[in-house]
Amino acid sequence: MGRILETELYQPVKAYLTGQGYEVKAEVGAADIVACREGADPVIVELKTGFTLGLFHQAIARQTITDAVYIAVARGTGRRFQQALKSNKKLARRLGLGLITVRLSDQLVEVHLDPAPYTPRKSKPRKDRLLREFSRRVGDPNTGGSTRVTLVTAYRQDAIRCANHLLANGPSRGAEVAKATGVERATRMMADDHYGWFERVERGVYGLSPKGRESVAAENEGACLPVED
């Protein structure tokens, strides 16, 4: 497929709005499309071949004229476009914008979202998880904005405490590790073995795996937590 032009979106969107009873005109003032119908606020549609920050900026500026502002983009194919559509639909909803896609192969116009005021619904479980992680994490071991690195979570810090205890004392019962380290979930953590650091020696007794020894040595070099005395 050759390069798509914004002008290719105009006729399908115009035909759709005309079918809804609107009179439609292009390039009125700064707006790509303006549609008017008696007894209703004007509808403004901003066209782009794909999702861009500039498209959202333009649409937000049009909200000083009317609440009925839509963004319209060419509909793509594949998972990448579906992911972009999903994330940008969330953004449009937050901004009170409508969202339209145009499938150029057959001129199909689909309205995915109509403009409407939006108040985000707070999630108490997510808030509680965030605050629990914050309170349990020791210090500030990560650098904000990091990508493609192993982040130090409170869970990882607890695992390091358990591993350091085993490194210093050898295979131990879960209850002993929990008491010595203050990690109440020590037994469950070693049993789940999320990082591959622990191995079950006998019922209720855990030791370090070879991977665990190497990993904990590296963690301690990185000074994530002090080695247990």
N, C-alpha and C positions, 0 to 999 in steps of 0.2 A: 504494500500500500504506500502511495506517495505521501508527501507532506500534507497534513490537514490544515485548512485555513479556517479562521473563526467565521468567515462569511458563509461557510458551508452549513453552519449551525442555524443561521438565521431563518431560512425558509421553513424548515421543519418546526421550529419553535413558533414562528408566526402562524403557521397553519394550525398548530395545536391551540394557541390562544384564540385565534379567530373562531375555532370550533366551540370555544367556551363562551362566545358572545362578545369578545373584545374587539375593538378597533386597534390595530397594531401599526406602529411606525418605528422606523429604525433611526438611530443616531439623533435623538432629540436631546439637546443639551449635551451633557457628558454621558448620558445613558446609552447603552447599546440598543436596548429595546424598551419601548414604553407602550403599554397596553391600557386602554381606557374603556370602561363600561359604565353606563348610567347607574348612579346610585352606589358606586363602589370606588374605593381609593384606587389610584393608578397602580399598575403593576410594573415593576422594573426588572429586567433580566440582564445580567452581565454575562457575556460570552467569553469563553476561553477554550482552547483545544484540550487543555488538561488542567489539573489542580495546581494552582500557584498561590503564594502568599499575596501577590499583587491582586489576584482575583478577589480574595477576601477583603483586601483593603478597599477596592473599588466598591464592592457591595456594601460595606459598612458606611462608606461615604454617602451612598444613595439612601440610607436609612434616615437621613435628615429630611428627605422628601416624602417618603412613604414607608410604612411598615411592611408592605408587600414587595419584598426584594428577593429575587432568586439568583442563584448562580447556575450556569448551564455549561456542561463540558461534553466533549465527545466521549461516547462510551467505548471503553477498551475491552480487551479480552484477557482471560487468564487470571491466575490467582493474585498476581501483583496488582492488577487493577481493582479486583474485588477488595483487597486489603486497603487500597487507597480510598476506595469509595466508602468503606466502613468507617475509617478514621476521619475522613473529611465530612462525612455525614454527622458525626458526633460534634465536630467543630462548628459546622453550620447550625446545628441545633443550639449549641451554646450561644451563638451570636444572634440567634433569632432570624436566621436566613432560610430561604427555601433552597432545594437542590434538585436540579434536573439533569438527566443524561440524554444524549441523542445518539442513537445507533445509525450511523451514516449509511450503512449498507442497505437499509430499508426505510430510513427516515423515522424510525420509531422514537417517540418522545416519551420518557418515563419520569414522572414526578416522584422522587424518593422522599421528599420532605417539604412540607408547607411552612411558611414563616409563622412563628409563634413565640411569645415570651417564654423564657426558659429559666427555671430556678433549679439548680442541681440538687438532687436528692442525696442527702448525706447517708453514708453507710456506717453505722455504729460499730459493727464487727471489724471493718477495715480500720477505723479510727483506733479501736482497742488494740488491734494487732500492731499498728504503727507505734503507739505509745508503749506497748509491752516490749517491743523490740528496742525502742529507744532507752527505756529504763534498765533493761537487762544488759545492754551492751556496755562493756567496760572501755572507758576512754573514747577516743575518736580515731580508730585505726585506719580508716579509709580516706581517700582524697575525692572530694566532690567532682563529678563529671567523668569519673573513671569508666572506661569501657574495655572489654576483653581482658580483664584481670579478675582474679579471684577475690571477691569481696569478703571481708571479715564480718560475719554476722554474730549475733549473740549465741546462736546454736553452735557455730564454729568455735567460738571462744570456749564454750562449755566442753566441746569435744577435745579441745587442746588441753584443758585442765585435767580431764579424765586421762588422756594419753600421757601427760606428764607424770601423773601419779603412777601409772603402770610402768612408765620408763624408769622411775626412781625406785619402785617397790616390787616390780614383777607382777605376775598374774594375781588378781585380787577379786574378791567378791564385790558385786555391784553395790551392796549396802555400805561396804567399807569405802569404796571410791566416792560414793555420794556424801558420806559423812566427812571425809577428809577434804574434799574439794568444794563442798557446798552446792554441788550440782544435783538437785533432787531427782532429776530424770536420768541419772547416770546409767542405771541398769538398762532402761529402755533404749537409751542412746547407743550403748555398746552392742545391744542385741540387734538393733536396726542396722548398725554399721553403715551409715550413709556414705562415709568417705572411704570405706575399705581399710580402716585403720585398726580395727579390733578383730579378735578371733576368740571363739568360745573354747576354753580349755576343758571345762567340765561344767556341770549344771550350776549356774549362778556365778561362775568364775570366768573372768575374761583377761586376756593378755593382748599385747601389741602384735600386729602382723608385721612382716618385713616392710610392707609399704607404709605402715603406721610409723615405724621407727624412722624411716627416711623422711616422711612428710613432717613429723613433729620436730625433727632436727632442723629442717628448713624453716618451719614456722618460728621456732625459737630464735634462729639466726635473724629472722625478720623482726624480732622483738614484739610479736603480737601480744604475748603474755609472758611474764617471767616464769622460768622453770621452778617447779615446786621444790622447796628446801627439803 
